[in-house]
Amino acid sequence: MAFSSRLLSKSRPLCGNGVILQQERVIPVRYFAKEANRPVLKGDEMLKNIFLDVKKKFETALGILRKEKITIDPEDPAAVSQYAKVMKTIREKADLFSESQRIQHTIQSRTQDIPDARTYLLTLKEIRIKRGITDELGAEAMMMDALEKVENELKKPLLRNDKKGMALLQAEFEKINKKLGIRKEDLPKYEEQLELKKAKAQLEELKKDALEAMETQKKREEFKDEEMVDVKSLDIRNFI
């Protein structure tokens, strides 16, 4: 029997990392297991609804992944594009956040109680770093310089509820955007580029996991005389 087919039968957890598990925090299966009859406690119905919602999203994602062909080749733009397309379908069907929506939600939740502009910008930088996004244009440094300029004019720290001061800062930001060639109408393009970058990173993780799984199987006596297959030839649908 070929190494690839035997690998599929013994390494089914391979596709978990980077495909579904990174789109939602998957609740362990044991949480869905039927328990012995017990009194319904306050809040149980709400938790049950949350679990059922997560379960529904998870099953929706699996259903799509069972149908769509994914090639584990992060160096092939066509494979990355197809993977991003599949992930977009999963998000739309399972009602999940896109990467840009996730970032926006994180920004809103992390910054809603921040009173001053400086802490706000520093928090944005922290979020960017944690999300693995690079500031290739050097926009952050320009934004901090703009803040310095505005605060020097105001002769005080800029608070976010200072409408006049924030208007001055916004005007400086618009100058930066113009200098960098960033236009509001191009935002969909930037979002697409972000999704492609994320898709490539996830395919790289899948490739790494696949290689590690095959290396582990190769060490077993039953596989020692068989050659490892090319990761690109693996069909994820056989792992689900």
N, C-alpha and C positions, 0 to 999 in steps of 0.2 A: 504494500500500500504506500502511496506517495507520502512524502513527509508533510506536504501542505495539508492534505485531507486529514491525516492523523493529528496534526497540530490543531486543526479546527475543532476536532472532537474533544480535545483535552485542554484547550485554552480559551474557552468562551468568554471569560471576563475581559478579554483583551480590549474590546472597543469601548469599554465604559469611560475611561479617562479621556476628557477632551471632547466628547461628542455630546452626551446628554448630561453627564454629571456636572459640567461646567455651565450649563444653561440654567439649571435649577439645583438647589441643594436637595438632593434626593433623600427622602425619608427611608431609613432601613426597612426592608420588607417586614420585619417582625412587628412593626407598628401597625401593619394592616392585618395581622393575623387575628383570627377570631378568638376572643378570650372567653373565660367562663362567665356566665351571667352574673352581673353585679349591679348594684344600684347606680343609676345615672347621676353623676355628681355635677355640680355647677360648673359650667364651662366645657363639659364633655362634648356637647353637641357642636359647639364652635370648633373644638379641636378635630372632631370627626369630619366636619365639613372641610377643614383645611387639609387634612390627610387625603380625603377623597379628591379634592381639587388637584393636589400634587400627583396623586396616582393617575388621574385622568390625563394630566399634561405629560407624564412619563410614558403612558401607554400610547398617546398620540404621537410622541416623538419616535417611539420604537416602531410604530406602524409605518411611518414614513421611511425610516432607516431600513426597514425590511424590503422596501420597494426600490429605493434609489441606489444606483451604483456609485460607489465612492472609490477613487483611486488614491492609495496612500503614496503620494508623490509630491511633497511640498515644494520641489524645485520645478514642477511643471505648472505654468500659469493656468493652463486649461483645467488641470486637476484641482487647483486651488479655487478657481472660479466656480467649478461645479460643486465643490464642497460648500462654498459660501452660499450658493444658490439653495442647496439642500437645507442648510442651517436657517436660511431666511424662511423657507417653507415651514420648517418646524416652528419657528418663532410665531409665524402668522397663524398657523393652525392650532398651536398650543397656547397662544396668547402670552408669549414671553417677551421680555425686553430685548431690544437690539443693544449692541454695545454702546452706541451713543446715548440711548435711553437709560441704560444702566448708569453711565457716567453722569448724566443729567440728574437722575434720581439721587445718586450719591452726593453730588454737589448741593442739591437742595436740602437734603437731610443733614449734611455736615455743616452747612454755612448759615442756616436759617436764624440761628441765635448769635451770630457773630456781629458785633456792633461796628467795628471799624474796617476800613478798606484794606489796610495793610495785612491784618490777620486773615482777611478773606482771601487775598491774593496768595499768601503763604500756604493757606489750606488748599487752594486750587493746585499749587505746585506739589504738595504732598499727595493729593489724590492722583495727579498725573503720574508721579513716580511709582506709586503703588499699582497703578493700572498698566505699567510698562509702556507708557506713551513717551516718546522722545520729543523734545522741543528743538527740532532741527533748525527752525528759523530764528531762534533766540528771542521769541516774542515775550517770554516772561521777564527777561532783563529789561526790555523796552517798557513793559507795563510798570515795572517797579520804578524805573526812571521817570515815567510819566507821573506816577504817584508822588514821587519826591518833588517834582516840579509844582504840582498842585498844592501839596502841603506847605511848601515854601511860600507860595502865593498867599495861602490862607493863614500862614504862621501858626498852624496848629494841626494835630492829627486829623485826618479826614474820617468822619463818621458816615456810615451808610445812610443815615436818615437826614444828612445834610444835602438837601436837594440842589442847592447852588453849587456846592463843592463836587457832588457826584456828576453834575452836568458838565463841569469843567473836565473832570477825569474822563468822562465818556467821549468828549470831544477829542481829547488826546489819544484815546484808544482808536477812534475812527481814523486819525492821522496814521497811526501805526498800521492798521489794517490796509490802508491805501498804499503805504510804503511797501508792505509785504505782498501786495496783490491779492489780499483776502477779501472776497466779496460775499455778501449774504446769499446771493443767488447760487453760489458755488457750494453751499453747505451740503446738499445731497451728494455731491461728488466726493467731498471730504469724508462723509459718513460711509460711502461705498468703499473708499480706500481703507478706512479703519476696519471695516468688516473683512476685507480681503487680507489685511495684515493679521487679524485675529484668526482667520481661517487657516492661513499658512502656519501660524504658531501651533494651532491644534493638530494639524496634519503632521507637523514635526514631532509632537508628543505621541501621536498614534504610531508613527514610524519607530520611534524610540521604544515604545511599549512592545510593538510587534517583534522587533529585533531581540529585545530582552527575553520575551516569551520563547522565541525560537532557540536562543542560546541555552535557556534553561532546559528545554525539551531535548536539545542535542546532547546534553550531558547524561541523559538516561540511556541505559543499555540498549533499549529497543530502537533508539534513534541513531546510535553511534555510527552506523554505516550509511546513513542517508544524508544527502546534501540539503543545505538550507535553500529555501525558495526565495525568489526576489519579492520583497515586500510589496512592490507594485502589482504583483499578480494575485495578491490576496483579495478576497471579496468579503468586505465587512458583513454583508448580509448573512454569511454563513456562521458568523460569530454570535448572532442574536437569537 
